Amino acid sequence: MKSELIRSAVELRKSGRHVESRALLNPFLDDPLLSGSANLHTAWSLDNEGLENSALKYYRAALCGYLSEEERFDALFGMSSTLRSLGKYADALDMFEKTVLEYPNKLEIVPFYCMCLYNLGRDHEAISRLLSLLLKTTSSKEILTYKRAISLYLEDLDKIWDMENSIEG
């Protein structure tokens, strides 16, 4: 019964009825078994409304409660992205790195993680990671034609390939 109410709250959130969604979740924020989910979905609801600062405490609370593996990923990823959107780049980077360590196969993290790297002035690392993601996920024959060349640049984006002028003679 309680988990059905959480599912209903999720549907309300997805339909843009954020206040109603949070009203359904509120009684479960301290429930030993459901607080993780209730806090996670409350955080998402606040994020969806543009209330990122308010969402942070719910992400933190969600991570202290019981969560399924998928919900834990959602809470870590949501909190990371929210921190970045608030300009808290160093904190966001810590959370993104924790998320990547725990969930290395979740490729949806990479673009957001790279935006955070960019925000911190780590442009080369961001571009390299994005190019790597592109090569892992693209089905474009045109891009895959250049996979070897792109892979070489992943190691050093600043490398200059001027062999004619590098030979002393």
N, C-alpha and C positions, 0 to 999 in steps of 0.2 A: 504494500500500500504506500509506504513512504517513498520507495524508489519510483513508483508510478507518479507521485507528485513532482519529483525532480524531473522526470521525463516531460511532464506537462510544463514545468517551468522552462525547460530547454526549448520546447516548441513555442512558447510565448516569446522568449527572447529572439528566436529565429524569425518570428513574424513581426518583430519590432516593438513588441509590447513589454518593454524593459521593466517598468515600474511594477506591473502585474507579476512578471517573472520573479523579481526579487521578493515580492510579498509572499509568494509561495515558498521560496527558499529560506526566508528569514527564520522560521521555526526550527530549521535543521542545521543552522550555523554552528551550534554547539553539540549536536547529536554525535555521540562517539563513533557511530558507524557511517553516518552520512555527512559529517561536517566537511570532509575533504571535497566531496562532489558539490555540496551546497555552496561552499566558498569559491570553488573554481567557477561555477556557473554564475555566481554573483559577480565575480571579477570580470568575466566575459561580458556580462550585461552592462556593467559600468564602462568597460572599454568600448563597447559598441555604441555607447551614447557619448563618447568623447570625454569621459570622466576618468582618465587614466590615473591621476593622482589618487583618487578614491579606490581604484581597482587594486593598487599595490598591496594594501593590507589584506585583501581577500586572497590574492595569490599566495602571500606568505602563510596565511592561515590554512589554505588548501594544502600546501606542501607539508604542513605539520599534521594533517589528518590522514585518514585512510584513503588511498587512491589506487585505482587499477593502474597497470603499467601505462596504458594509453592516456589516462587522465593525468598521471604524473608528467608524462611528456608534454601534454597540453598546458599544464600549469607552469612548467619550466620554460617552455617556449613562449607562452603568453606573457609571463613576467619579464623575460629577456626582451621581448619586443616592446613591451610597455615602458620599461626602463629606457630603452633606446629612444623611443618616441618622446620621452620627457627630457631628453638631453643628458641623461645620467649614463654617459657612455662607458665609463670605467666599470660601473656596477653591472651594466648590461653585458659588457664583454665577459666579466666573470661568470654571469649566468649563462651566456651563450656557450662558453667553453665547457661549463659543467654539463649543459644539455648535450653538446656534441660528444663529450666523453661517454655519457650514459646511453646516448642514442646515435651512434655513428652512422647508421643506415638511413636516418631520417633526412633525406635530401632537402626537404622544404625549409630546413633551418638555414641552409647555406646562403641564400640571397640576403636574408635579414642579418645574419652574422657578418656578411661582407659589407653591408651598409654600415654596421657598427665599426668595423675596421676602417672604413673610409672616414667615418666621423672622427676617428682617433688619429687620422693622418697616416694610416697604414695602407696606402693606396695600392702598392705593389702586391702585398699579400691578398688584398681584397680582389684585385683583378685576376691574380693567379688562381685563387679558389673558384672564382666565377668561371674562368676558362676551363678549369678541371671539371666543374659541374656540367658545363656545356658539352664537353667531350663524353662524359659518362651518360648523358641523358638524351642527346640529340639523335634524331633519325635522319637528319638532313644529309643527303648524299654529297651535297656541295660542301658543307662544312667538314664532313668526314674525309673528303678528299685531301684536306689539309691537316688531318689529325697529327701526323708525324711532326710537321712544322710547328703547329700550335703546342704540341707536347714539349718540343725543344725550348720554346720560349717560356713555358711554365717554370723552368728551372731558373731562368734569368731574363726578365723582361727587358733589361737594358743591354743585353748582349748585342754587340755589333759584329756582323758576319762579313767583314771585309778582308778576305783571305789574300787578295791581290796586293794590298798595301801593307800586310803584316809580315811579308817575307822580306828579310834583309838581304841585300845583295849587292 
